[in-house]
Amino acid sequence: MAGIGKSVAEFEDLLPVIAENLGGEGLMKELSNWFELLMDKEKRVITVESLKRNAALMGLQDLRHDELVSMVEEGDTDGDRALSEMEFCVLRRQVLLTLKQYSNSL
């Protein structure tokens, strides 16, 4: 996620704290809530357009179009240029695990 912006880094820095405080089930519920905020309400997926429309809700309003495209592409495992709720949760979980492994190595 290099170059995505300060807000994304801050968001990712909070994931381990959120996971520790909420536990696994609570974290999944929060991820589901975040997905609901960012998704296209008609398509029920996160698209570049819905991310752009709703990015300010997560402090990401300053991201460029190519950065938003990159974020969606990173988690898009089925090639539909959108994130299903499962793809979104897997992507966020991968970020959390990477951060946890990094912090454990310090």
Beta strands, then each sheet from edge to edge (+ up, - down):
end
